[in-house]
Amino acid sequence: MAKIKVKKVKSAINRTKNQKLILEALGLKKIGQVVEHNDTPNILGMVKKVEHLVSVEEA
């Protein structure tokens, strides 16, 4: 299964509670932090909801 790297590039301040919970579920706490996830529909859906706060690249 393919992997993606997700990097937090913007703050979650003044964002909805749902967006904050999604970032936490992805494992992103600090700006600049990078996590690696499998390329599943669940993860891609979460990334889509916070795409303005993160950057994504294929690993």
Phi and psi in degrees as GROMACS dihedral restraints (atoms count N, CA, C in turn):
[ dihedral_restraints ]
;  ai    aj    ak    al  type     phi  dphi    fc
    3     4     5     6     1   -69.5    20    10
    4     5     6     7     1   155.2    20    10
    6     7     8     9     1  -117.0    20    10
    7     8     9    10     1   149.8    20    10
    9    10    11    12     1  -127.5    20    10
   10    11    12    13     1   149.4    20    10
   12    13    14    15     1  -105.8    20    10
   13    14    15    16     1   127.9    20    10
   15    16    17    18     1  -115.2    20    10
   16    17    18    19     1   127.0    20    10
   18    19    20    21     1  -121.6    20    10
   19    20    21    22     1   130.3    20    10
   21    22    23    24     1   -79.4    20    10
   22    23    24    25     1   123.6    20    10
   24    25    26    27     1  -117.5    20    10
   25    26    27    28     1   -12.9    20    10
   27    28    29    30     1  -133.9    20    10
   28    29    30    31     1   157.9    20    10
   30    31    32    33     1   -74.5    20    10
   31    32    33    34     1   155.4    20    10
   33    34    35    36     1   -95.1    20    10
   34    35    36    37     1     6.1    20    10
   36    37    38    39     1   -65.5    20    10
   37    38    39    40     1   138.9    20    10
   39    40    41    42     1    62.8    20    10
   40    41    42    43     1    29.7    20    10
   42    43    44    45     1  -109.0    20    10
   43    44    45    46     1   163.5    20    10
   45    46    47    48     1   -68.6    20    10
   46    47    48    49     1   159.2    20    10
   48    49    50    51     1   -61.1    20    10
   49    50    51    52     1   -37.2    20    10
   51    52    53    54     1   -61.0    20    10
   52    53    54    55     1   -43.1    20    10
   54    55    56    57     1   -66.1    20    10
   55    56    57    58     1   -38.8    20    10
   57    58    59    60     1   -64.0    20    10
   58    59    60    61     1   -41.1    20    10
   60    61    62    63     1   -66.8    20    10
   61    62    63    64     1   -36.0    20    10
   63    64    65    66     1   -65.6    20    10
   64    65    66    67     1   -43.7    20    10
   66    67    68    69     1   -60.9    20    10
   67    68    69    70     1   -41.6    20    10
   69    70    71    72     1   -65.2    20    10
   70    71    72    73     1   -39.3    20    10
   72    73    74    75     1   -66.8    20    10
   73    74    75    76     1   -31.5    20    10
   75    76    77    78     1   -75.1    20    10
   76    77    78    79     1   -13.7    20    10
   78    79    80    81     1    91.2    20    10
   79    80    81    82     1    19.3    20    10
   81    82    83    84     1  -102.8    20    10
   82    83    84    85     1   121.3    20    10
   84    85    86    87     1  -117.0    20    10
   85    86    87    88     1   -47.5    20    10
   87    88    89    90     1  -108.5    20    10
   88    89    90    91     1   152.1    20    10
   90    91    92    93     1   -65.1    20    10
   91    92    93    94     1   134.2    20    10
   93    94    95    96     1    94.3    20    10
   94    95    96    97     1   -10.6    20    10
   96    97    98    99     1   -71.9    20    10
   97    98    99   100     1   139.1    20    10
   99   100   101   102     1  -120.2    20    10
  100   101   102   103     1   133.6    20    10
  102   103   104   105     1  -127.5    20    10
  103   104   105   106     1   154.7    20    10
  105   106   107   108     1  -116.0    20    10
  106   107   108   109     1   131.4    20    10
  108   109   110   111     1  -131.9    20    10
  109   110   111   112     1   158.7    20    10
  111   112   113   114     1   -70.5    20    10
  112   113   114   115     1   151.8    20    10
  114   115   116   117     1   -85.3    20    10
  115   116   117   118     1    70.4    20    10
  117   118   119   120     1  -103.3    20    10
  118   119   120   121     1   160.0    20    10
  120   121   122   123     1   -59.0    20    10
  121   122   123   124     1   -34.4    20    10
  123   124   125   126     1   -63.6    20    10
  124   125   126   127     1   -48.0    20    10
  126   127   128   129     1   -66.6    20    10
  127   128   129   130     1   -41.9    20    10
  129   130   131   132     1   -63.7    20    10
  130   131   132   133     1   -35.6    20    10
  132   133   134   135     1   -66.3    20    10
  133   134   135   136     1   -39.8    20    10
  135   136   137   138     1   -66.0    20    10
  136   137   138   139     1   -42.2    20    10
  138   139   140   141     1   -63.9    20    10
  139   140   141   142     1   -38.4    20    10
  141   142   143   144     1   -61.0    20    10
  142   143   144   145     1   -36.6    20    10
  144   145   146   147     1   -69.0    20    10
  145   146   147   148     1   -26.8    20    10
  147   148   149   150     1  -122.3    20    10
  148   149   150   151     1    29.9    20    10
  150   151   152   153     1   -63.1    20    10
  151   152   153   154     1   -21.2    20    10
  153   154   155   156     1   -80.4    20    10
  154   155   156   157     1    -8.6    20    10
  156   157   158   159     1  -108.9    20    10
  157   158   159   160     1   -12.6    20    10
  159   160   161   162     1  -130.7    20    10
  160   161   162   163     1   163.4    20    10
  162   163   164   165     1  -121.1    20    10
  163   164   165   166     1   146.6    20    10
  165   166   167   168     1  -127.2    20    10
  166   167   168   169     1   137.5    20    10
  168   169   170   171     1  -142.0    20    10
  169   170   171   172     1   154.6    20    10
  171   172   173   174     1   -77.8    20    10
  172   173   174   175     1   140.3    20    10
